[in-house]
């Protein structure tokens, strides 16, 4: 019998450079052992490549001179997104697969489409097949050809903010936009727009374990039947998270009777021969650096601005330069067992017209604080969910700050903090509600900081409310707080005896710029 044409797709993967661990080896080998020809594209030297894998130069698809990194995270994800679209446009009968995608059975398609839902919101491109004549592929290539193109899938408010920046001569680069702007968010948008989303598989076919269920793949004796079904094609290991979990909780090796342990044995891969890197070592295709191990020795030689660049925080010198100030203010606290609270943990929430239930993928500033403050307990608050982040010195509270009582309830039983930073929505009433509720939770001698005073989101800002910068300018000039709401003015005035001092700094500390950051010292 003649072989069906739908079984002849080759698999293309990318590993920038560096050694492959057993996790990548397992995924690459799984496609080979399922009968696929596998082509691994690389930019530099890669070691540990399984036998029978074709190696090709990634420069043939997308030269490294066009290498794009996400500004906040330093991730090459934008380049990876662009790479797979150009790859599919240049190669017929090819399906892209991330190096953390495991092949459960041979990939087959009669249409050339091979993509699936990862959640009820997004089609993921971790495994992606699009025919060369696909309208979605053409739209993705056209959109990503302009690094300043304005996405309209985050809602009209965010799009209008981007247009206003463009009109002002300061267009926003894709690297400064929300994570996934060229990836799953763009893919989902254009699949819907072209109608080709009809070809997207149900979640269990490509992503049978969700992001939140990923640890189940390390559970000994797991019955996989509720997850992996007969028509499932692959499973996504969520590589960076899986590597972190394995190193920190499993001593670098999966249990032999876990799903991953059983799969390693099936493909004859000894994990001890290709160990995982240490947590702090960056992965060549990994979106973000791994979680730092808690330090117990002095961190006096580490500069906070360097850490901001390391973890991709916009508080660093590449953007706001807040860390230049914080490095001086926070130095006495570095090796102390302080309690530190940051509100607002990841750019791109409802203040930008994006759902609070969005998928969150990183905590750059939290990673920075955990390394800078060697003994601190770091607490985070956000309207979106970050409960997936695990660290012995981190805790998280989800809270919608649009209601003052929510803030009050969230911290009614909390112990006092040494430092509080408000980098949340930047809406004036959110900032002021939080300050009124949380300043009493600040220890004597503590610091309360509010960032990004010059920008308030249209999605939240209330008409007629006094801006927080103006509120504190009135305090500094007149010794009392002047507010459009007399009741709020009275509440702020009641705090005056507890305020040792306050100062405002302009954007990037330039005298001619608007107020940008407020620092308050408590008596």
N, C-alpha and C positions, 0 to 999 in steps of 0.2 A: 504494500500500500504506500502511496506517495505521502511524504511528510507534509502536514498542513503548513501552509505559508505563515500562519499566525504563530508558529513556534520558533521562528528563525530570528528573533530579535537578539542583538548583542547588548550587553550591559556596559555602560560607561560610568566610571567613578573618578574622583579627584582626591589626591592627598598631596598637599602643597610640597612638603619636604619633611625629612626626619624619619625616625623609626616607627614602624607599625607595631602596636601592641597586639596582644592576643585577641582583643575585642574586634579590632579592624580586620585582623587575619581571618577570624571566624566569619565575619560578614562577607568578605571578598571570596573566601573559599566556598561559601554556601551557594553562590551563584554558579561558580565553576562546577560544583558537584551536582547542581540541578541540571547541568547540560548546556549552560550558556557560555558563549565566548565572552570573556571579560577583558575590557581594556581599561587600565589604570593610568590616568593622566597625572603627571608630576611636573613641578617647576624646578625642583632641586633633587638632591640625592635622597632616595628612600630605601630603607633597609627592611628586611623581614617580609618581603613580598612572597606570597604563596606560589608554589610551582604552577606552571600552566597559565600564568596571567600575562597578557600582553601589556607592555609598558610603552607609553607614548608621551611625547612632549606636549605639555599643556599650552605652550606658546603657539602651537598650531591652531588652537581654538581661540585663545584670547591672550595676547602678549602680557607679560607681567608689568610692562611699562604702564599699563592701564589699571594697575592694581588699586582697588578701592577698599577703604576701611571705614567702618561705622565710627563716627567721631567719638561718641559717648563710650563705646565698648572697646574700640580698637579691633573689632572683629573683621575678618575678611568676608563676611557673609554677603555683602553687596557684590563683591567680585565673584563669589561662588554662584549667586543667583544669575548674574550676567553670563557666567561661564556656561551654565547648563542650557540657557536659552540659545546661545550661539552654537553650542554643541548640537542641539537638536535640529537647528536650522541647517547645519553643515553635514549632518550624517543621517542617512536613511536607515530605517529598521533598527533604531537605537533607543534604548530606555535608560534614563539616568537613574542612579541609585546612590544615596549617601553611604559613606563607609560605616554607618551604624544601622544600616538596614539589612536584616537577615532574610534570605530567600527560603520560604517554606516549601514552595513548589515552583516549577518552571513558569515564567511569565508568558502569557499568551494574550494576544489581542487581534481582533479582526479589523479594527478601525484605526489602529495607531495610537489611540488614546489609552493612557495607563496612568491614572491618578485617582486619589481617593480622599474622602473626608477624614480629617484627624479629630475633629470635634463637630458640634452642631453649627459652628461659625465659619470654620476655615477648611478649605482643601489644601493639604500640604504638598510641597514639591519635593519631599525627601525621596520619593520614588516618582519619577515623572516621565511619561511618554506623551508626546504630541506629534501628530503627523506634520511633515514639512509644509503642507498646505493649510495648516490650522490657522483660523482667524485669531484664536487666542495667542498663539505663538507670535504671529505678526504684530499683534497689539502690544505684547510684552516687549518685543524688540524695539518697537517704535517708542514706547514710553521710556524704557531704560536708556535710550540713545541720548536723552537729555537729562543730565545729572541734576537739573534744577526744575524738572517737570513737577507740576502740582498735582498730587493725587486727590481725587474727589471721593474716595471711599472712606474717608474719616469724617465726613459730614461737612456741611456748608460753612460752619463757623471756622473750622481749622483751615479749610481752603481759602476763605476770605482773609485770614491772618497771613497766609503765605503770599497771597496776591498783594496785600498791603506792603509786605516786606519787599516784594519784587518792585512794586511801584516806587518804593522809597530808595531803590538802588541797592538793596541788601537782600538779594534772593537767597532762599534757604536751600542748602545743598542736601541731596538725598542722605548723606551721612549724618545729618542733624535731624532727620525726620524719625518717626517712630520705628522701632525694630520691626522688620518684616515688610517694610514699605515696597521693596522690589521682590519679596519672596511670597509667602503664603497669602498676604493681603492683596497684592497685585494679581496673583494667580487666580484667587477666588473671584475677585472683581471681574476680571476679563472673561473667565469661564461663564459667569452669569450673563455678562453683556453679550457674548456671542451665542449663548445657548448651548455651548459645548459642555456645560456642567452636567448635562444629562448623561454624559459618559463617566462621571466620577463614581467610583466604587463606594459601597457602604463602608463605614469605619472599620469593621472587623476584618475587611479584606486586605488592608495594607497597614493598619494601625490597631491591631486587636487589643493591645495593652495601651491605655491612654497614658498621658504624661503622669497623671496622679497615681496610676496603677503600676508604674515602672518597677517598683521594688518587688512586686509579685514575681518577677522573672528571676529573682535571687532567693525566693523562698523554697526551702527543701521540700520535696514531695508534692509540689503544687500540681493539682489537677488542672491542666490547661484547657480542657474542653469547654468551659464557659467563655473562654476568650478566643482561642484559635479554633476555627471551624473548618470543615472540609474544603470550603471555597476560599479560605484565606491564602493570600499569596506571599505575604511577608510580615515581619514584625519589626517594629522600630525600637532600638535599644536606648534612644535618647543619650547618645554617647557621653557627653560631658557630665551629665548627672550620674550616669551609670559608673563611669570611671571614678568619680568622686566618692560615690557610695562604696564601691569595691575597695578603694584604698583606705577610707576612713572607718568603715564598719565591718569589712570582710577580710581585712589584712591583705588586700590586693588580689585575692583568689575567690572565685565563686564556689559555693558549696557543690560538691560533685553531684548531688541529687537535685540541685536547682535546675531550672530550665536551661540557663546558660551553661551550667556545668555539664549537663547531659549533651547539649549541642556541641560543646568542645570535644567531648569524647567521641561523638558521632563522626566528627570531621578529622579526628586524629591530631588535634592541636593541644600541645602541652602549654598551659598558661605560664608556667615557670620559665619557659624559654623566651618569652616575649612579654616581660612584665609591664605593668602600667607605670606611667611616669609618676613622680612625686606630685602631690596636689598642687603645688605652686608653679609647676612647670607648664608653660603654655603649650597647647596642642596646635599643630599646624593647621588643622581644619576646624578647630574648636571656636565657637563664637566668643567665649570669654574666659579669662584665666580662672583656674580652680580656686576653691576656698582656701585661704591661708590657714595654717595650723596656729592655734593660740600660742602666743609667745609668753615666756616666763622670765626672759632676760630683758635688759634695758634696750629701748628702741631709740636711744638718743641720736644715733647716726642717721636715722631715716627722716627724710623731708616729706611733709604732707603733700606738697605739689608733685613730687615724684610719684607718690602713691596714687594720686588722682590720675596721672597719665597712665600708670600701670593698669588701673582698673577701669579706665574710660569714664571717670566722673567729670561732669561739666563744671564742677566747682574748681577745677584746676586751671593752669595757666593758658590752656588752649582756648578757654572761653571766658568764664566769669572772673577768674583769679581770686576767688574767695580763700583758697588755701594759703595764699600768701599772708593773709590776715590771721587765719585760723592757726597757722603754724606757730605764730607768736602767742596768741591768746591761749592755746591749748597745751603748750609745751609743759607747764607744771603738772598737768593731769596725766601725762603719757603712761606712766607706770603705776598709776593709782587705781584702786578698785572703785571707780566712779560709776554712776548710773547716767547713761546718755540716751536722749530721745531725739529721733529725727522723724518729722512728719513730711510725707511725700517721698516716695522711694524710687520711682521709675517714671520717666517722662512719657507723656502721651495718654493721659487719662481723660476723664470727662471735661476737663478744662480745655481740651483740644477737640471736643466733640466726639470722643471715642468712649465706647461703653465701659463702665466701671468693671464689668465682667470680662474684660479683655484678657487675652493670654499674656501673662508676665513671664519674662525669661531671664531677668538679671536684677542684681541689686548692687550696682557699682559703688555707690557711696558707702553702703553698709560694709562691703568688703574692705574698702579703704579704712573705715573707722576701726574695724576689727583688727587690722594690722597695726594701725597707728597707736591705738589705746590697748596696750598689751594685757591689761587686767580689767578692762571695763565691761560692764553688762550693757549691750547695745539693744535698745528697744526701737521698733519701727511702727509707724502708723500710716495707713493708706486706705483710700476708698476701694482699691483693688486688692486682690488676694495674693499675698506673698507667704502663705503658711507653708508652702512647699520648701522654703529655704531652711536648712538645718545647720545649726552651729550651737555648740554648748553655751556660748555667750550672747546669743541673739534670741529675742522674742518678738512676736508680731501681734498687733491689734488692728483689726479692720474697722474702719469708722468713716461714716459720711459726715464731714464737717459742716455741711450746709445747715444742720440743726445743732444749735448750741448744746442742747441736752445730751446729744450723742457724745460730744467731747467730754462732758461732765461725767456721764455714765461710764465711759471707757476708762477713766482714770480715778474713779471714786475711791478705789482701794489701793491705788498705786503708791509705792514709797517715793519719797522726794528724789528729784533728779539734780545732778550737778550741772548739766548742760542740756539745753533744749534748742533745737534748730527747726524752724518752720520753713520747709521747702515744698509745701503742698500745692494747693490749687492757685495760690497767690490772689484769690478773691479777697477784697478788703474786709468783708464781714467775717470770712473764715479766719483770717489772720487775727482779727480783733477778738472774736469769740474765743479762739484758742489761747490768746494771751491772757484774757481775763480769767479763764478757767484754769490755766496751767501755771501762771506766774506764782500762785500760792503753793504749787507743787515743786517749786524751785528751792533748793537749799540756800541758806544765807551764804552770800559770796558767789552764788552761781551765775551763769551766763545764759541769757535768752536772746536768740538771734532770729531775725526774720529776713529771708532772702527775696530777691527779685521784686523789689518794691515798685519798680517802674512799669511793670506789666501786669494788667488784670484781665482775666479771660471774659470775653463777652458772654460765654455760656453761663457764668455764675454772677458776675458783678452786678450789684444792685444800684439802680439809678439814684443819684443824689447822696450817696454815702461818702463820708470823708475818707480820703485815701489814708492808709496807715502812715506813709511818709509825711503827709501834711499834718496828721495828728501829732506826730512826734516833733515836727518842726515847731508847732505851736507850743509844745511843752518846753523845748529848748529856748525859744525866744521869749516866752511869757511866763514860764514856770507853772502853767496849768494846761490842761488838755481842752482843746476846742473841737467839738464834734457836731455834726449836723443833727445828731440825736442827743438831746440834753441828758437823758438817762445814762447813755453810754459814757458821755463826758464825765458825769459824776462818778461812775464806776472806775474810770481811769484815774480820776483825781484821788480817789480813795487809795490807789496804789502808790501815790507819790512818796509817802514816808518810807516805803520799802525799796525805792529806787536809789541806788548809790550814784549812778551815772548812766548816761546813754549817749551814743553818737551815731551819726549817719555817714555812710561813705557813698560816693558817687560810683557810677558804672566804671569798672576797671580802675578805680581810684583817680579818675581824671576830673579835675576841678570843674571843667566846663560841662560835665555830663549831669544827668538827673540822678536823684537819690536811688540807691540800689540795695544796700544792705544796712540793717539796723542791729546794733548791739546794745543790750541792756544789762547792767550789772546790778545784782540784788545785794542790799545791805546784809 
